[in-house]
Amino acid sequence: MKRYETTLCYIYGQKGVLMLHRTKKENDINKDKYIGVGGHLEHGESPEECVLREVKEETGLTMTSFRLRGVITFVIDDIDEITFLYTCDAYEGEITVDSSCEEGELVWIEPQKIGTLPIWEGDKIFFRLLEEREDVFSLKLHYVDDRLVAAAVDGKAIM
């Protein structure tokens, strides 16, 4: 079993929600899906330090107002991933695409269209929770062969 700690951030702006369409990396578990920006925590790094660094590296933006919205446990085959989910509602700078960002294309998506995009089934659950709740939630998503087979919110099974 492999265990990872990551961050994931959705940036809300006048043009919608900033998402990364993962099209460039080979053997990418997120290939062709739309996800937020973020990445793996480095040694000694807090989740907040990680999300600030990853957003800056992947977008060129400096977040000035962001907050933790949820902690997601992904169980995917032999991988356990703990993800700290953030939203951002204020930032400085302009979007730049660094040559080191080889993951995909940054696009602004209207919030009501997110559910029509190729996203993970569990992402639909946390987007609903982001809309419905102000408090920090815990979400566990269990996938087998890219298919969501179980989900729990705050320790209670919802499927």
Rosetta blueprint (number, residue, H / E / L):
1 M L
2 K E
3 R E
4 Y E
5 E E
6 T E
7 T E
8 L E
9 C E
10 Y E
11 I E
12 Y E
13 G E
14 Q L
15 K L
16 G E
17 V E
18 L E
19 M E
20 L E
21 H E
22 R E
23 T L
24 K L
25 K L
26 E L
27 N L
28 D L
29 I L
30 N L
31 K L
32 D L
33 K L
34 Y E
35 I E
36 G L
37 V E
38 G E
39 G E
40 H E
41 L L
42 E L
43 H L
44 G L
45 E L
46 S L
47 P H
48 E H
49 E H
50 C H
51 V H
52 L H
53 R H
54 E H
55 V H
56 K H
57 E H
58 E H
59 T H
60 G L
61 L L
62 T E
63 M E
64 T E
65 S E
66 F E
67 R E
68 L E
69 R E
70 G E
71 V E
72 I E
73 T E
74 F E
75 V E
76 I E
77 D L
78 D L
79 I E
80 D E
81 E E
82 I E
83 T E
84 F E
85 L E
86 Y E
87 T E
88 C E
89 D E
90 A E
91 Y E
92 E E
93 G L
94 E L
95 I L
96 T L
97 V L
98 D L
99 S L
100 S L
101 C L
102 E L
103 E L
104 G E
105 E E
106 L E
107 V E
108 W E
109 I E
110 E L
111 P H
112 Q H
113 K H
114 I H
115 G H
116 T H
117 L L
118 P L
119 I L
120 W L
121 E H
122 G H
123 D H
124 K H
125 I H
126 F H
127 F H
128 R H
129 L H
130 L H
131 E H
132 E H
133 R L
134 E L
135 D L
136 V L
137 F E
138 S E
139 L E
140 K E
141 L E
142 H E
143 Y E
144 V E
145 D L
146 D L
147 R E
148 L E
149 V E
150 A E
151 A E
152 A E
153 V E
154 D L
155 G L
156 K E
157 A E
158 I L
159 M L
